[in-house]
Every structure is written in C-alpha cells, then in structure tokens.
C-alpha cells in the first residue's frame, strides 16, 4: 500500500500559491514539508521554473593586460607575456595599478 504525501487539495493549493508568486520556501513552511519536496511536486505538476543563475562575464587575461598597459601608458605588446600569469594575479595587478597608479 502506497503512502500519500500530498492530497489532491494540497497539490491544488501548492500550484495555486506558486503561480500566485509565493516562494517555495514559504509554501513548504506552510505545509510542514521540505523545500525539496515542494519543488519536486511542482516539477511533477509541470509548473516549477528553476531560478536562473546570473553569472557575470569574466574579463579575459588579454583585456586585463591591455588595461594595465593603458594605465601605465605602455605598448600592450610589451606586456604580452603577462597573459601567461594566472587570472587572479592579473586582476590583483590591474587593481593595484589602476587604483594606486
């Protein structure tokens, strides 16, 4: 015999609340269920939309070297070998040159 986690009424309530803009966390708290359980149920019902991750574009190493060269008023080709440095090192150098130059 299968245990029922959600009644038809609860499913209807969950879907209505989610469509109305209530957060998954608030719906879960109101029903005493886990967020994962609510998300799974909404996904099965075909209404859940995953949050999109916003990633900022990473500045290329070549662009960082160009920024450093411009700040120091140098020909970018003279610093070309700096592109072999780690991205983190170039960011640190660029910040130091730009804000203390």
C-alpha positions in Angstrom: 0.0 0.0 0.0 1.4 3.4 -1.1 1.6 6.3 1.4 0.2 9.5 0.0 2.4 12.5 0.7 0.1 15.1 -0.8 -3.7 15.1 -1.1 -5.3 16.4 -4.3 -6.3 19.5 -2.3 -2.7 20.1 -1.1 -1.4 19.8 -4.7 -4.0 22.3 -5.9 -3.1 24.7 -3.1 0.7 24.3 -3.8 0.3 25.0 -7.5 -2.1 28.0 -6.9 0.3 29.5 -4.3 3.3 29.0 -6.6 1.6 30.5 -9.6 0.5 33.5 -7.4 4.2 34.2 -6.6 4.5 32.8 -3.2 8.0 31.4 -2.7 8.7 27.7 -2.5 10.2 28.3 1.0 7.0 29.9 2.3 4.8 27.2 0.7 7.0 24.5 2.3 6.8 26.1 5.7 3.1 26.5 5.5 2.6 22.8 4.8 5.3 21.5 7.0 7.2 19.9 4.1 10.7 20.3 2.9 11.6 22.8 0.1 12.9 19.8 -2.0 9.6 18.0 -1.6 7.6 21.1 -2.8 10.0 21.7 -5.7 9.7 18.0 -6.8 5.9 18.2 -6.6 5.8 21.4 -8.6 8.1 19.9 -11.2 5.9 16.8 -11.5 2.9 19.1 -12.0 4.9 20.9 -14.7 4.8 24.4 -13.2 8.2 24.8 -11.4 10.7 27.1 -13.0 14.2 26.8 -11.7 15.9 30.0 -10.7 18.4 31.1 -13.3 21.9 31.8 -12.2 23.3 35.1 -13.1 26.9 34.9 -13.9 28.9 38.0 -14.7 31.2 37.9 -17.7 34.7 37.3 -16.8 37.3 39.7 -18.1 39.8 37.9 -20.3 43.5 37.9 -19.4 44.3 39.8 -22.6 41.9 42.5 -21.6 43.5 42.8 -18.1 46.9 43.1 -19.7 45.6 45.8 -22.0 44.1 47.7 -19.0 47.4 47.5 -17.2 49.3 48.7 -20.3 46.9 51.6 -20.9 47.1 52.7 -17.2 50.9 52.6 -17.4 50.9 54.2 -20.9 52.8 51.3 -22.3 52.5 49.4 -25.6 50.3 46.4 -24.9 52.7 44.2 -26.9 55.5 45.0 -24.4 53.4 43.2 -21.7 52.1 40.4 -23.9 53.9 37.7 -21.8 51.8 38.7 -18.8 48.9 36.7 -20.3 50.7 33.6 -19.0 50.1 34.7 -15.4 47.1 33.4 -13.5 43.8 35.3 -13.9 43.8 36.1 -10.2 47.3 37.6 -10.3 46.4 39.8 -13.3 43.3 41.0 -11.5 45.3 41.9 -8.4 48.0 43.7 -10.5 45.3 45.5 -12.5 43.5 46.7 -9.4 46.8 47.8 -7.8 47.9 49.7 -10.9 44.5 51.3 -11.6 43.8 52.5 -8.0 47.4 53.3 -6.9 48.9 54.3 -10.3 
